[in-house]
Amino acid sequence: MFHIKRTGKEETLQIKTGEVPFLYYPRLLETHLVQHCFTTKFGGVSKGHCASMNLSFTRGDKEEDVMENYRRITQAMGVDLKNIVCTDQTHTNQVKVVTQEDAGKGVIKAKDYTDIDGLVTDVPGLVLATFYADCVPLYFIDRKERVIGLSHSGWRGTVNRIGKETIRVMKEKFGSHLEDILVAIGPSICKDCYEVSMDVYLEFAKEFSRESLEEIFWDKQNGKYQLDLWKANELILLEAGIKKENIVITDICTCCNQEWLFSHRATGGKRGNLAAFLSLSM
């Protein structure tokens, strides 16, 4: 089914095939602490530009089809639909601590929070959910304190270091230590596909050193730049104190693989939403 275009020699992500296929990180599974996935376009019931595994209620899809998609992906993962907690993504760097009272918010009950792009919890069974069509998912696992985080990092979230903010919340609220945190940078748009304008470069120039800018931007000499969000988030995580060996970087670009992953850039915005899920095992 899948002809996967990868960006490197090391295959950090694998695909679980079946009626509802999804991507996963063997490195995260090796912790024996979590269930997780990154969805594909396949295995759902949505139609048209949302076909078929769309997980957003705001892309013009039928609500009953989106709900059926949630039922299918949670069954494939082996988690409880009633325990999903969704972000309210508006490209902020705000991170919410999730409790059992939040179970179901965004899917089977209304959210009572806004402007939340990251979620952190220590409650087993809760399923953190964030949404994508080129932006960067960040998965966090504290292997000692049994704390997880999941954050959405587009270019605005990256400029404002949502990865570092997620780590701060894990440390302050749950006593996490940097050496115990494993982070995966998830499937998203690669540097070769992501052209940005001068205004984006200038926003990064306010926050990043000259040396960092040279690592994450390629000047096309026409007022446009290629931006490496994977490297930018890696630098943020290293700056926050995460060990390099505890950072797993994706090898799959959403835009390069638009036939089986939703890409905003590739479709001009006419698309559904992929999702990242992360749950502490019971």
Secondary structure, DSSP 8 states (H G I E B T S, - for coil): -----BSSSS---EEE-SSS-EEE-HHHHTTTSEEEEEE-S-SS---GGG-S----SSSS--HHHHHHHHHHHHHHHT--GGGEEE-B-SS---EEE--GGGTTBTTTB--S--SB-EEEE--TT-EEEEEESSSEEEEEEETTTTEEEEEEE-HHHHHTTHHHHHHHHHHHHH---GGGEEEEE-SB--TTT-EEEHHHHHHHHHHS-HHHHHHHEEE-SSSEEEE-HHHHHHHHHHHHT--GGGEEE--BBTTTTTTTS--HHHHTT----EEEEEEE--
